[in-house]
């Protein structure tokens, strides 16, 4: 089943995922033992996702 998703709804969902990753990052930073591999994967995914959002949602120019 295909559910149409408009670009603004998709971008809103992706930006929410960035906030989830940021919360996860903060939670990992509070742990007494740092899991370097997990932090590395999280940072790589965060960088990829934010780059994709920037590509999909370029800044609007003022009129």
Buried (B, 14 or more C-beta within 10 A) or exposed (E): EEEEEEEEEEEEEBEEEEEEBEEBEEEBEEEEEEEEEEBEEBEEEBEEBBEEBEEEBEEEEEE
